[in-house]
Amino acid sequence: MTKITENSIEELAISCLEQQGYGYIYALDISPDSDNPERETYEDVLLVGRIVNAVRRINPDVPYESQQEAIKEVQ
């Protein structure tokens, strides 16, 4: 019988998401002490820069103030 581990579940989830067209970035590549940090601390759960970019890309005709309000709601 195969033992199910957290790592095997994570690998399966990553594989399933990649098959759906999502990209995968290794966490340490965007960590606070990396060359391309996307969070200020390891405690930051949200990648706010990505959320801001997505809101702007998806809603280009929505006023800036409304975009900011939506981002605050997500946070």
PDB file of N, CA, C, O and CB in Angstrom:
ATOM      1  N   MET A   1       0.842  -1.169   0.000  1.00  0.00           N
ATOM      2  CA  MET A   1       0.000   0.000   0.000  1.00  0.00           C
ATOM      3  C   MET A   1       0.897   1.245   0.000  1.00  0.00           C
ATOM      4  O   MET A   1       1.881   1.310   0.737  1.00  0.00           O
ATOM      5  CB  MET A   1      -0.963  -0.009   1.222  1.00  0.00           C
ATOM      6  N   THR A   2       0.546   2.229  -0.833  1.00  0.00           N
ATOM      7  CA  THR A   2       1.312   3.461  -0.927  1.00  0.00           C
ATOM      8  C   THR A   2       0.923   4.408   0.196  1.00  0.00           C
ATOM      9  O   THR A   2      -0.255   4.624   0.478  1.00  0.00           O
ATOM     10  CB  THR A   2       1.099   4.129  -2.288  1.00  0.00           C
ATOM     11  N   LYS A   3       1.947   4.963   0.825  1.00  0.00           N
ATOM     12  CA  LYS A   3       1.708   5.899   1.919  1.00  0.00           C
ATOM     13  C   LYS A   3       1.448   7.292   1.329  1.00  0.00           C
ATOM     14  O   LYS A   3       2.228   7.778   0.510  1.00  0.00           O
ATOM     15  CB  LYS A   3       2.923   5.925   2.912  1.00  0.00           C
ATOM     16  N   ILE A   4       0.363   7.921   1.745  1.00  0.00           N
ATOM     17  CA  ILE A   4       0.040   9.268   1.292  1.00  0.00           C
ATOM     18  C   ILE A   4       0.711  10.258   2.233  1.00  0.00           C
ATOM     19  O   ILE A   4       0.511  10.221   3.448  1.00  0.00           O
ATOM     20  CB  ILE A   4      -1.508   9.499   1.239  1.00  0.00           C
ATOM     21  N   THR A   5       1.514  11.146   1.646  1.00  0.00           N
ATOM     22  CA  THR A   5       2.213  12.154   2.435  1.00  0.00           C
ATOM     23  C   THR A   5       1.776  13.543   1.995  1.00  0.00           C
ATOM     24  O   THR A   5       1.171  13.706   0.936  1.00  0.00           O
ATOM     25  CB  THR A   5       3.743  11.997   2.298  1.00  0.00           C
ATOM     26  N   GLU A   6       2.082  14.527   2.802  1.00  0.00           N
ATOM     27  CA  GLU A   6       1.784  15.916   2.455  1.00  0.00           C
ATOM     28  C   GLU A   6       2.471  16.286   1.144  1.00  0.00           C
ATOM     29  O   GLU A   6       1.894  16.978   0.305  1.00  0.00           O
ATOM     30  CB  GLU A   6       2.231  16.873   3.588  1.00  0.00           C
ATOM     31  N   ASN A   7       3.701  15.820   0.975  1.00  0.00           N
ATOM     32  CA  ASN A   7       4.454  16.112  -0.239  1.00  0.00           C
ATOM     33  C   ASN A   7       3.789  15.512  -1.477  1.00  0.00           C
ATOM     34  O   ASN A   7       3.734  16.162  -2.522  1.00  0.00           O
ATOM     35  CB  ASN A   7       5.878  15.588  -0.108  1.00  0.00           C
ATOM     36  N   SER A   8       3.286  14.291  -1.374  1.00  0.00           N
ATOM     37  CA  SER A   8       2.642  13.673  -2.540  1.00  0.00           C
ATOM     38  C   SER A   8       1.343  14.394  -2.897  1.00  0.00           C
ATOM     39  O   SER A   8       1.010  14.525  -4.075  1.00  0.00           O
ATOM     40  CB  SER A   8       2.361  12.184  -2.272  1.00  0.00           C
ATOM     41  N   ILE A   9       0.611  14.859  -1.892  1.00  0.00           N
ATOM     42  CA  ILE A   9      -0.615  15.618  -2.149  1.00  0.00           C
ATOM     43  C   ILE A   9      -0.260  16.954  -2.810  1.00  0.00           C
ATOM     44  O   ILE A   9      -0.923  17.376  -3.758  1.00  0.00           O
ATOM     45  CB  ILE A   9      -1.411  15.853  -0.827  1.00  0.00           C
ATOM     46  N   GLU A  10       0.783  17.615  -2.309  1.00  0.00           N
ATOM     47  CA  GLU A  10       1.213  18.892  -2.888  1.00  0.00           C
ATOM     48  C   GLU A  10       1.642  18.712  -4.348  1.00  0.00           C
ATOM     49  O   GLU A  10       1.269  19.507  -5.210  1.00  0.00           O
ATOM     50  CB  GLU A  10       2.373  19.494  -2.063  1.00  0.00           C
ATOM     51  N   GLU A  11       2.419  17.676  -4.618  1.00  0.00           N
ATOM     52  CA  GLU A  11       2.859  17.416  -5.995  1.00  0.00           C
ATOM     53  C   GLU A  11       1.674  17.135  -6.917  1.00  0.00           C
ATOM     54  O   GLU A  11       1.662  17.585  -8.063  1.00  0.00           O
ATOM     55  CB  GLU A  11       3.836  16.233  -6.027  1.00  0.00           C
ATOM     56  N   LEU A  12       0.682  16.398  -6.429  1.00  0.00           N
ATOM     57  CA  LEU A  12      -0.513  16.118  -7.213  1.00  0.00           C
ATOM     58  C   LEU A  12      -1.280  17.407  -7.511  1.00  0.00           C
ATOM     59  O   LEU A  12      -1.716  17.635  -8.640  1.00  0.00           O
ATOM     60  CB  LEU A  12      -1.416  15.120  -6.473  1.00  0.00           C
ATOM     61  N   ALA A  13      -1.438  18.244  -6.489  1.00  0.00           N
ATOM     62  CA  ALA A  13      -2.155  19.506  -6.669  1.00  0.00           C
ATOM     63  C   ALA A  13      -1.439  20.394  -7.678  1.00  0.00           C
ATOM     64  O   ALA A  13      -2.084  20.990  -8.540  1.00  0.00           O
ATOM     65  CB  ALA A  13      -2.300  20.239  -5.328  1.00  0.00           C
ATOM     66  N   ILE A  14      -0.120  20.491  -7.584  1.00  0.00           N
ATOM     67  CA  ILE A  14       0.663  21.294  -8.526  1.00  0.00           C
ATOM     68  C   ILE A  14       0.506  20.751  -9.934  1.00  0.00           C
ATOM     69  O   ILE A  14       0.320  21.519 -10.878  1.00  0.00           O
ATOM     70  CB  ILE A  14       2.150  21.314  -8.124  1.00  0.00           C
ATOM     71  N   SER A  15       0.579  19.457 -10.082  1.00  0.00           N
ATOM     72  CA  SER A  15       0.431  18.826 -11.389  1.00  0.00           C
ATOM     73  C   SER A  15      -0.941  19.105 -11.999  1.00  0.00           C
ATOM     74  O   SER A  15      -1.052  19.440 -13.179  1.00  0.00           O
ATOM     75  CB  SER A  15       0.653  17.323 -11.272  1.00  0.00           C
ATOM     76  N   CYS A  16      -1.979  18.962 -11.184  1.00  0.00           N
ATOM     77  CA  CYS A  16      -3.351  19.213 -11.670  1.00  0.00           C
ATOM     78  C   CYS A  16      -3.521  20.663 -12.102  1.00  0.00           C
ATOM     79  O   CYS A  16      -4.136  20.935 -13.134  1.00  0.00           O
ATOM     80  CB  CYS A  16      -4.386  18.869 -10.577  1.00  0.00           C
ATOM     81  N   LEU A  17      -2.987  21.586 -11.331  1.00  0.00           N
ATOM     82  CA  LEU A  17      -3.107  23.005 -11.681  1.00  0.00           C
ATOM     83  C   LEU A  17      -2.299  23.337 -12.939  1.00  0.00           C
ATOM     84  O   LEU A  17      -2.750  24.122 -13.773  1.00  0.00           O
ATOM     85  CB  LEU A  17      -2.639  23.885 -10.507  1.00  0.00           C
ATOM     86  N   GLU A  18      -1.121  22.752 -13.080  1.00  0.00           N
ATOM     87  CA  GLU A  18      -0.321  22.984 -14.283  1.00  0.00           C
ATOM     88  C   GLU A  18      -1.031  22.453 -15.525  1.00  0.00           C
ATOM     89  O   GLU A  18      -0.957  23.062 -16.591  1.00  0.00           O
ATOM     90  CB  GLU A  18       1.057  22.327 -14.143  1.00  0.00           C
ATOM     91  N   GLN A  19      -1.711  21.330 -15.391  1.00  0.00           N
ATOM     92  CA  GLN A  19      -2.464  20.774 -16.517  1.00  0.00           C
ATOM     93  C   GLN A  19      -3.612  21.685 -16.927  1.00  0.00           C
ATOM     94  O   GLN A  19      -4.080  21.621 -18.064  1.00  0.00           O
ATOM     95  CB  GLN A  19      -3.001  19.391 -16.164  1.00  0.00           C
ATOM     96  N   GLN A  20      -4.063  22.524 -16.019  1.00  0.00           N
ATOM     97  CA  GLN A  20      -5.136  23.468 -16.310  1.00  0.00           C
ATOM     98  C   GLN A  20      -4.588  24.806 -16.817  1.00  0.00           C
ATOM     99  O   GLN A  20      -5.354  25.737 -17.067  1.00  0.00           O
ATOM    100  CB  GLN A  20      -5.990  23.691 -15.061  1.00  0.00           C
ATOM    101  N   GLY A  21      -3.277  24.900 -16.967  1.00  0.00           N
ATOM    102  CA  GLY A  21      -2.675  26.101 -17.529  1.00  0.00           C
ATOM    103  C   GLY A  21      -2.054  27.057 -16.528  1.00  0.00           C
ATOM    104  O   GLY A  21      -1.531  28.102 -16.915  1.00  0.00           O
ATOM    105  N   TYR A  22      -2.105  26.715 -15.244  1.00  0.00           N
ATOM    106  CA  TYR A  22      -1.494  27.571 -14.240  1.00  0.00           C
ATOM    107  C   TYR A  22       0.011  27.369 -14.232  1.00  0.00           C
ATOM    108  O   TYR A  22       0.503  26.275 -14.509  1.00  0.00           O
ATOM    109  CB  TYR A  22      -2.083  27.290 -12.849  1.00  0.00           C
ATOM    110  N   GLY A  23       0.733  28.425 -13.916  1.00  0.00           N
ATOM    111  CA  GLY A  23       2.185  28.331 -13.802  1.00  0.00           C
ATOM    112  C   GLY A  23       2.580  28.015 -12.373  1.00  0.00           C
ATOM    113  O   GLY A  23       1.833  28.289 -11.433  1.00  0.00           O
ATOM    114  N   TYR A  24       3.756  27.439 -12.220  1.00  0.00           N
ATOM    115  CA  TYR A  24       4.271  27.090 -10.891  1.00  0.00           C
ATOM    116  C   TYR A  24       5.566  27.845 -10.660  1.00  0.00           C
ATOM    117  O   TYR A  24       6.455  27.853 -11.512  1.00  0.00           O
ATOM    118  CB  TYR A  24       4.495  25.549 -10.752  1.00  0.00           C
ATOM    119  N   ILE A  25       5.663  28.472  -9.512  1.00  0.00           N
ATOM    120  CA  ILE A  25       6.893  29.155  -9.110  1.00  0.00           C
ATOM    121  C   ILE A  25       7.311  28.576  -7.768  1.00  0.00           C
ATOM    122  O   ILE A  25       6.522  28.534  -6.824  1.00  0.00           O
ATOM    123  CB  ILE A  25       6.696  30.720  -9.025  1.00  0.00           C
ATOM    124  N   TYR A  26       8.543  28.135  -7.695  1.00  0.00           N
ATOM    125  CA  TYR A  26       9.087  27.582  -6.460  1.00  0.00           C
ATOM    126  C   TYR A  26       9.123  28.686  -5.409  1.00  0.00           C
ATOM    127  O   TYR A  26       9.631  29.775  -5.677  1.00  0.00           O
ATOM    128  CB  TYR A  26      10.509  26.977  -6.689  1.00  0.00           C
ATOM    129  N   ALA A  27       8.600  28.426  -4.236  1.00  0.00           N
ATOM    130  CA  ALA A  27       8.416  29.436  -3.189  1.00  0.00           C
ATOM    131  C   ALA A  27       9.699  30.192  -2.858  1.00  0.00           C
ATOM    132  O   ALA A  27       9.658  31.405  -2.655  1.00  0.00           O
ATOM    133  CB  ALA A  27       7.885  28.783  -1.936  1.00  0.00           C
ATOM    134  N   LEU A  28      10.823  29.509  -2.801  1.00  0.00           N
ATOM    135  CA  LEU A  28      12.066  30.188  -2.432  1.00  0.00           C
ATOM    136  C   LEU A  28      12.527  31.180  -3.499  1.00  0.00           C
ATOM    137  O   LEU A  28      13.331  32.069  -3.215  1.00  0.00           O
ATOM    138  CB  LEU A  28      13.158  29.165  -2.180  1.00  0.00           C
ATOM    139  N   ASP A  29      12.019  31.029  -4.731  1.00  0.00           N
ATOM    140  CA  ASP A  29      12.391  31.960  -5.794  1.00  0.00           C
ATOM    141  C   ASP A  29      11.742  33.326  -5.627  1.00  0.00           C
ATOM    142  O   ASP A  29      12.197  34.299  -6.228  1.00  0.00           O
ATOM    143  CB  ASP A  29      12.016  31.385  -7.134  1.00  0.00           C
ATOM    144  N   ILE A  30      10.689  33.415  -4.822  1.00  0.00           N
ATOM    145  CA  ILE A  30      10.008  34.690  -4.599  1.00  0.00           C
ATOM    146  C   ILE A  30       9.981  35.060  -3.114  1.00  0.00           C
ATOM    147  O   ILE A  30       9.209  35.924  -2.698  1.00  0.00           O
ATOM    148  CB  ILE A  30       8.581  34.629  -5.149  1.00  0.00           C
ATOM    149  N   SER A  31      10.818  34.409  -2.329  1.00  0.00           N
ATOM    150  CA  SER A  31      10.862  34.657  -0.892  1.00  0.00           C
ATOM    151  C   SER A  31      11.484  36.025  -0.602  1.00  0.00           C
ATOM    152  O   SER A  31      12.137  36.603  -1.471  1.00  0.00           O
ATOM    153  CB  SER A  31      11.653  33.544  -0.178  1.00  0.00           C
ATOM    154  N   PRO A  32      11.289  36.541   0.606  1.00  0.00           N
ATOM    155  CA  PRO A  32      11.798  37.871   0.941  1.00  0.00           C
ATOM    156  C   PRO A  32      13.297  38.054   0.717  1.00  0.00           C
ATOM    157  O   PRO A  32      13.739  39.156   0.390  1.00  0.00           O
ATOM    158  CB  PRO A  32      11.486  38.169   2.362  1.00  0.00           C
ATOM    159  N   ASP A  33      14.070  37.014   0.884  1.00  0.00           N
ATOM    160  CA  ASP A  33      15.519  37.139   0.725  1.00  0.00           C
ATOM    161  C   ASP A  33      16.028  36.619  -0.620  1.00  0.00           C
ATOM    162  O   ASP A  33      17.217  36.332  -0.766  1.00  0.00           O
ATOM    163  CB  ASP A  33      16.214  36.403   1.838  1.00  0.00           C
ATOM    164  N   SER A  34      15.137  36.499  -1.594  1.00  0.00           N
ATOM    165  CA  SER A  34      15.541  36.042  -2.923  1.00  0.00           C
ATOM    166  C   SER A  34      15.912  37.240  -3.795  1.00  0.00           C
ATOM    167  O   SER A  34      15.798  38.389  -3.370  1.00  0.00           O
ATOM    168  CB  SER A  34      14.411  35.216  -3.587  1.00  0.00           C
ATOM    169  N   ASP A  35      16.351  36.959  -5.007  1.00  0.00           N
ATOM    170  CA  ASP A  35      16.674  38.026  -5.953  1.00  0.00           C
ATOM    171  C   ASP A  35      15.426  38.727  -6.476  1.00  0.00           C
ATOM    172  O   ASP A  35      15.496  39.875  -6.915  1.00  0.00           O
ATOM    173  CB  ASP A  35      17.470  37.468  -7.115  1.00  0.00           C
ATOM    174  N   ASN A  36      14.280  38.041  -6.430  1.00  0.00           N
ATOM    175  CA  ASN A  36      13.010  38.591  -6.915  1.00  0.00           C
ATOM    176  C   ASN A  36      11.914  38.422  -5.863  1.00  0.00           C
ATOM    177  O   ASN A  36      10.952  37.688  -6.091  1.00  0.00           O
ATOM    178  CB  ASN A  36      12.592  37.907  -8.236  1.00  0.00           C
ATOM    179  N   PRO A  37      12.045  39.087  -4.722  1.00  0.00           N
ATOM    180  CA  PRO A  37      11.048  38.900  -3.657  1.00  0.00           C
ATOM    181  C   PRO A  37       9.675  39.430  -4.056  1.00  0.00           C
ATOM    182  O   PRO A  37       9.558  40.489  -4.673  1.00  0.00           O
ATOM    183  CB  PRO A  37      11.509  39.591  -2.379  1.00  0.00           C
ATOM    184  N   GLU A  38       8.646  38.683  -3.698  1.00  0.00           N
ATOM    185  CA  GLU A  38       7.273  39.108  -3.949  1.00  0.00           C
ATOM    186  C   GLU A  38       6.490  39.254  -2.654  1.00  0.00           C
ATOM    187  O   GLU A  38       5.269  39.415  -2.668  1.00  0.00           O
ATOM    188  CB  GLU A  38       6.573  38.121  -4.869  1.00  0.00           C
ATOM    189  N   ARG A  39       7.196  39.195  -1.548  1.00  0.00           N
ATOM    190  CA  ARG A  39       6.591  39.422  -0.235  1.00  0.00           C
ATOM    191  C   ARG A  39       7.667  40.007   0.667  1.00  0.00           C
ATOM    192  O   ARG A  39       8.858  39.755   0.484  1.00  0.00           O
ATOM    193  CB  ARG A  39       5.995  38.093   0.370  1.00  0.00           C
ATOM    194  N   GLU A  40       7.225  40.795   1.648  1.00  0.00           N
ATOM    195  CA  GLU A  40       8.180  41.444   2.544  1.00  0.00           C
ATOM    196  C   GLU A  40       8.677  40.507   3.635  1.00  0.00           C
ATOM    197  O   GLU A  40       9.836  40.582   4.043  1.00  0.00           O
ATOM    198  CB  GLU A  40       7.551  42.668   3.172  1.00  0.00           C
ATOM    199  N   THR A  41       7.794  39.615   4.113  1.00  0.00           N
ATOM    200  CA  THR A  41       8.166  38.662   5.156  1.00  0.00           C
ATOM    201  C   THR A  41       7.583  37.293   4.804  1.00  0.00           C
ATOM    202  O   THR A  41       6.701  37.187   3.952  1.00  0.00           O
ATOM    203  CB  THR A  41       7.666  39.138   6.560  1.00  0.00           C
ATOM    204  N   TYR A  42       8.072  36.272   5.451  1.00  0.00           N
ATOM    205  CA  TYR A  42       7.546  34.923   5.239  1.00  0.00           C
ATOM    206  C   TYR A  42       6.121  34.789   5.774  1.00  0.00           C
ATOM    207  O   TYR A  42       5.399  33.867   5.394  1.00  0.00           O
ATOM    208  CB  TYR A  42       8.455  33.889   5.908  1.00  0.00           C
ATOM    209  N   GLU A  43       5.720  35.695   6.645  1.00  0.00           N
ATOM    210  CA  GLU A  43       4.371  35.656   7.201  1.00  0.00           C
ATOM    211  C   GLU A  43       3.323  36.185   6.217  1.00  0.00           C
ATOM    212  O   GLU A  43       2.134  35.916   6.385  1.00  0.00           O
ATOM    213  CB  GLU A  43       4.320  36.461   8.487  1.00  0.00           C
ATOM    214  N   ASP A  44       3.745  36.927   5.200  1.00  0.00           N
ATOM    215  CA  ASP A  44       2.804  37.453   4.203  1.00  0.00           C
ATOM    216  C   ASP A  44       2.209  36.301   3.405  1.00  0.00           C
ATOM    217  O   ASP A  44       2.928  35.541   2.756  1.00  0.00           O
ATOM    218  CB  ASP A  44       3.505  38.465   3.255  1.00  0.00           C
ATOM    219  N   VAL A  45       0.903  36.184   3.462  1.00  0.00           N
ATOM    220  CA  VAL A  45       0.210  35.100   2.767  1.00  0.00           C
ATOM    221  C   VAL A  45      -0.120  35.493   1.339  1.00  0.00           C
ATOM    222  O   VAL A  45       0.024  34.690   0.416  1.00  0.00           O
ATOM    223  CB  VAL A  45      -1.066  34.715   3.511  1.00  0.00           C
ATOM    224  N   LEU A  46      -0.561  36.722   1.160  1.00  0.00           N
ATOM    225  CA  LEU A  46      -0.954  37.200  -0.164  1.00  0.00           C
ATOM    226  C   LEU A  46       0.225  37.825  -0.897  1.00  0.00           C
ATOM    227  O   LEU A  46       1.072  38.487  -0.296  1.00  0.00           O
ATOM    228  CB  LEU A  46      -2.094  38.211  -0.048  1.00  0.00           C
ATOM    229  N   LEU A  47       0.263  37.603  -2.198  1.00  0.00           N
ATOM    230  CA  LEU A  47       1.239  38.275  -3.050  1.00  0.00           C
ATOM    231  C   LEU A  47       0.515  39.494  -3.628  1.00  0.00           C
ATOM    232  O   LEU A  47      -0.059  39.442  -4.715  1.00  0.00           O
ATOM    233  CB  LEU A  47       1.807  37.309  -4.197  1.00  0.00           C
ATOM    234  N   VAL A  48       0.561  40.582  -2.872  1.00  0.00           N
ATOM    235  CA  VAL A  48      -0.243  41.760  -3.174  1.00  0.00           C
ATOM    236  C   VAL A  48       0.068  42.313  -4.562  1.00  0.00           C
ATOM    237  O   VAL A  48      -0.845  42.733  -5.273  1.00  0.00           O
ATOM    238  CB  VAL A  48      -0.013  42.836  -2.122  1.00  0.00           C
ATOM    239  N   GLY A  49       1.316  42.321  -4.953  1.00  0.00           N
ATOM    240  CA  GLY A  49       1.672  42.805  -6.284  1.00  0.00           C
ATOM    241  C   GLY A  49       0.966  42.032  -7.382  1.00  0.00           C
ATOM    242  O   GLY A  49       0.540  42.616  -8.378  1.00  0.00           O
ATOM    243  N   ARG A  50       0.838  40.738  -7.213  1.00  0.00           N
ATOM    244  CA  ARG A  50       0.135  39.912  -8.201  1.00  0.00           C
ATOM    245  C   ARG A  50      -1.361  40.216  -8.207  1.00  0.00           C
ATOM    246  O   ARG A  50      -1.993  40.234  -9.263  1.00  0.00           O
ATOM    247  CB  ARG A  50       0.366  38.419  -7.914  1.00  0.00           C
ATOM    248  N   ILE A  51      -1.920  40.455  -7.023  1.00  0.00           N
ATOM    249  CA  ILE A  51      -3.343  40.782  -6.944  1.00  0.00           C
ATOM    250  C   ILE A  51      -3.604  42.115  -7.643  1.00  0.00           C
ATOM    251  O   ILE A  51      -4.549  42.236  -8.423  1.00  0.00           O
ATOM    252  CB  ILE A  51      -3.815  40.840  -5.465  1.00  0.00           C
ATOM    253  N   VAL A  52      -2.771  43.109  -7.365  1.00  0.00           N
ATOM    254  CA  VAL A  52      -2.928  44.427  -7.986  1.00  0.00           C
ATOM    255  C   VAL A  52      -2.847  44.307  -9.506  1.00  0.00           C
ATOM    256  O   VAL A  52      -3.685  44.855 -10.223  1.00  0.00           O
ATOM    257  CB  VAL A  52      -1.850  45.408  -7.466  1.00  0.00           C
ATOM    258  N   ASN A  53      -1.838  43.592  -9.991  1.00  0.00           N
ATOM    259  CA  ASN A  53      -1.676  43.425 -11.445  1.00  0.00           C
ATOM    260  C   ASN A  53      -2.882  42.717 -12.067  1.00  0.00           C
ATOM    261  O   ASN A  53      -3.341  43.092 -13.145  1.00  0.00           O
ATOM    262  CB  ASN A  53      -0.392  42.633 -11.751  1.00  0.00           C
ATOM    263  N   ALA A  54      -3.388  41.694 -11.381  1.00  0.00           N
ATOM    264  CA  ALA A  54      -4.535  40.946 -11.907  1.00  0.00           C
ATOM    265  C   ALA A  54      -5.792  41.807 -11.949  1.00  0.00           C
ATOM    266  O   ALA A  54      -6.538  41.775 -12.927  1.00  0.00           O
ATOM    267  CB  ALA A  54      -4.790  39.698 -11.059  1.00  0.00           C
ATOM    268  N   VAL A  55      -6.024  42.575 -10.891  1.00  0.00           N
ATOM    269  CA  VAL A  55      -7.211  43.436 -10.855  1.00  0.00           C
ATOM    270  C   VAL A  55      -7.143  44.461 -11.986  1.00  0.00           C
ATOM    271  O   VAL A  55      -8.143  44.718 -12.655  1.00  0.00           O
ATOM    272  CB  VAL A  55      -7.333  44.151  -9.480  1.00  0.00           C
ATOM    273  N   ARG A  56      -5.969  45.041 -12.196  1.00  0.00           N
ATOM    274  CA  ARG A  56      -5.811  46.026 -13.275  1.00  0.00           C
ATOM    275  C   ARG A  56      -5.998  45.386 -14.645  1.00  0.00           C
ATOM    276  O   ARG A  56      -6.626  45.968 -15.530  1.00  0.00           O
ATOM    277  CB  ARG A  56      -4.430  46.688 -13.196  1.00  0.00           C
ATOM    278  N   ARG A  57      -5.450  44.182 -14.817  1.00  0.00           N
ATOM    279  CA  ARG A  57      -5.530  43.488 -16.114  1.00  0.00           C
ATOM    280  C   ARG A  57      -6.967  43.056 -16.426  1.00  0.00           C
ATOM    281  O   ARG A  57      -7.433  43.197 -17.556  1.00  0.00           O
ATOM    282  CB  ARG A  57      -4.599  42.257 -16.122  1.00  0.00           C
ATOM    283  N   ILE A  58      -7.654  42.535 -15.426  1.00  0.00           N
ATOM    284  CA  ILE A  58      -9.001  42.005 -15.625  1.00  0.00           C
ATOM    285  C   ILE A  58     -10.041  43.117 -15.723  1.00  0.00           C
ATOM    286  O   ILE A  58     -11.066  42.957 -16.386  1.00  0.00           O
ATOM    287  CB  ILE A  58      -9.363  41.059 -14.491  1.00  0.00           C
ATOM    288  N   ASN A  59      -9.775  44.242 -15.064  1.00  0.00           N
ATOM    289  CA  ASN A  59     -10.762  45.328 -14.982  1.00  0.00           C
ATOM    290  C   ASN A  59     -10.190  46.661 -15.460  1.00  0.00           C
ATOM    291  O   ASN A  59     -10.187  47.625 -14.694  1.00  0.00           O
ATOM    292  CB  ASN A  59     -11.266  45.471 -13.548  1.00  0.00           C
ATOM    293  N   PRO A  60      -9.711  46.748 -16.687  1.00  0.00           N
ATOM    294  CA  PRO A  60      -9.060  47.986 -17.129  1.00  0.00           C
ATOM    295  C   PRO A  60      -9.986  49.194 -17.169  1.00  0.00           C
ATOM    296  O   PRO A  60      -9.514  50.326 -17.073  1.00  0.00           O
ATOM    297  CB  PRO A  60      -8.472  47.782 -18.486  1.00  0.00           C
ATOM    298  N   ASP A  61     -11.292  48.982 -17.308  1.00  0.00           N
ATOM    299  CA  ASP A  61     -12.228  50.097 -17.408  1.00  0.00           C
ATOM    300  C   ASP A  61     -12.849  50.495 -16.072  1.00  0.00           C
ATOM    301  O   ASP A  61     -13.643  51.433 -16.002  1.00  0.00           O
ATOM    302  CB  ASP A  61     -13.317  49.751 -18.375  1.00  0.00           C
ATOM    303  N   VAL A  62     -12.487  49.785 -15.028  1.00  0.00           N
ATOM    304  CA  VAL A  62     -13.013  50.095 -13.686  1.00  0.00           C
ATOM    305  C   VAL A  62     -12.160  51.218 -13.096  1.00  0.00           C
ATOM    306  O   VAL A  62     -10.933  51.166 -13.185  1.00  0.00           O
ATOM    307  CB  VAL A  62     -13.002  48.815 -12.744  1.00  0.00           C
ATOM    308  N   PRO A  63     -12.781  52.222 -12.500  1.00  0.00           N
ATOM    309  CA  PRO A  63     -12.026  53.331 -11.901  1.00  0.00           C
ATOM    310  C   PRO A  63     -10.993  52.837 -10.875  1.00  0.00           C
ATOM    311  O   PRO A  63     -11.206  51.843 -10.181  1.00  0.00           O
ATOM    312  CB  PRO A  63     -12.990  54.319 -11.231  1.00  0.00           C
ATOM    313  N   TYR A  64      -9.887  53.552 -10.806  1.00  0.00           N
ATOM    314  CA  TYR A  64      -8.785  53.209  -9.909  1.00  0.00           C
ATOM    315  C   TYR A  64      -9.271  53.009  -8.473  1.00  0.00           C
ATOM    316  O   TYR A  64      -8.887  52.043  -7.814  1.00  0.00           O
ATOM    317  CB  TYR A  64      -7.714  54.299  -9.951  1.00  0.00           C
ATOM    318  N   GLU A  65     -10.116  53.924  -7.989  1.00  0.00           N
ATOM    319  CA  GLU A  65     -10.598  53.848  -6.610  1.00  0.00           C
ATOM    320  C   GLU A  65     -11.372  52.553  -6.363  1.00  0.00           C
ATOM    321  O   GLU A  65     -11.252  51.946  -5.299  1.00  0.00           O
ATOM    322  CB  GLU A  65     -11.483  55.058  -6.290  1.00  0.00           C
ATOM    323  N   SER A  66     -12.156  52.140  -7.339  1.00  0.00           N
ATOM    324  CA  SER A  66     -12.915  50.887  -7.216  1.00  0.00           C
ATOM    325  C   SER A  66     -11.984  49.686  -7.233  1.00  0.00           C
ATOM    326  O   SER A  66     -12.213  48.707  -6.523  1.00  0.00           O
ATOM    327  CB  SER A  66     -13.948  50.766  -8.347  1.00  0.00           C
ATOM    328  N   GLN A  67     -10.946  49.759  -8.036  1.00  0.00           N
ATOM    329  CA  GLN A  67      -9.955  48.682  -8.047  1.00  0.00           C
ATOM    330  C   GLN A  67      -9.295  48.568  -6.677  1.00  0.00           C
ATOM    331  O   GLN A  67      -9.126  47.464  -6.159  1.00  0.00           O
ATOM    332  CB  GLN A  67      -8.889  48.928  -9.143  1.00  0.00           C
ATOM    333  N   GLN A  68      -8.926  49.692  -6.094  1.00  0.00           N
ATOM    334  CA  GLN A  68      -8.295  49.691  -4.775  1.00  0.00           C
ATOM    335  C   GLN A  68      -9.235  49.132  -3.714  1.00  0.00           C
ATOM    336  O   GLN A  68      -8.806  48.414  -2.811  1.00  0.00           O
ATOM    337  CB  GLN A  68      -7.858  51.104  -4.394  1.00  0.00           C
ATOM    338  N   GLU A  69     -10.504  49.461  -3.827  1.00  0.00           N
ATOM    339  CA  GLU A  69     -11.489  48.934  -2.883  1.00  0.00           C
ATOM    340  C   GLU A  69     -11.598  47.405  -2.996  1.00  0.00           C
ATOM    341  O   GLU A  69     -11.694  46.705  -1.988  1.00  0.00           O
ATOM    342  CB  GLU A  69     -12.865  49.585  -3.129  1.00  0.00           C
ATOM    343  N   ALA A  70     -11.582  46.907  -4.225  1.00  0.00           N
ATOM    344  CA  ALA A  70     -11.635  45.460  -4.435  1.00  0.00           C
ATOM    345  C   ALA A  70     -10.413  44.773  -3.857  1.00  0.00           C
ATOM    346  O   ALA A  70     -10.518  43.701  -3.259  1.00  0.00           O
ATOM    347  CB  ALA A  70     -11.756  45.142  -5.919  1.00  0.00           C
ATOM    348  N   ILE A  71      -9.256  45.387  -4.034  1.00  0.00           N
ATOM    349  CA  ILE A  71      -8.017  44.804  -3.504  1.00  0.00           C
ATOM    350  C   ILE A  71      -8.064  44.752  -1.983  1.00  0.00           C
ATOM    351  O   ILE A  71      -7.648  43.761  -1.383  1.00  0.00           O
ATOM    352  CB  ILE A  71      -6.788  45.615  -3.971  1.00  0.00           C
ATOM    353  N   LYS A  72      -8.562  45.799  -1.362  1.00  0.00           N
ATOM    354  CA  LYS A  72      -8.688  45.818   0.107  1.00  0.00           C
ATOM    355  C   LYS A  72      -9.651  44.730   0.583  1.00  0.00           C
ATOM    356  O   LYS A  72      -9.429  44.117   1.627  1.00  0.00           O
ATOM    357  CB  LYS A  72      -9.175  47.207   0.594  1.00  0.00           C
ATOM    358  N   GLU A  73     -10.715  44.492  -0.179  1.00  0.00           N
ATOM    359  CA  GLU A  73     -11.667  43.421   0.174  1.00  0.00           C
ATOM    360  C   GLU A  73     -10.981  42.065   0.154  1.00  0.00           C
ATOM    361  O   GLU A  73     -11.208  41.237   1.036  1.00  0.00           O
ATOM    362  CB  GLU A  73     -12.869  43.416  -0.795  1.00  0.00           C
ATOM    363  N   VAL A  74     -10.150  41.839  -0.840  1.00  0.00           N
ATOM    364  CA  VAL A  74      -9.419  40.558  -0.933  1.00  0.00           C
ATOM    365  C   VAL A  74      -8.471  40.408   0.247  1.00  0.00           C
ATOM    366  O   VAL A  74      -8.332  39.326   0.817  1.00  0.00           O
ATOM    367  CB  VAL A  74      -8.627  40.466  -2.266  1.00  0.00           C
ATOM    368  N   GLN A  75      -7.828  41.504   0.601  1.00  0.00           N
ATOM    369  CA  GLN A  75      -6.871  41.454   1.716  1.00  0.00           C
ATOM    370  C   GLN A  75      -7.600  41.223   3.025  1.00  0.00           C
ATOM    371  O   GLN A  75      -6.967  41.150   4.079  1.00  0.00           O
ATOM    372  CB  GLN A  75      -6.046  42.753   1.791  1.00  0.00           C
TER     373      GLN A  75
END
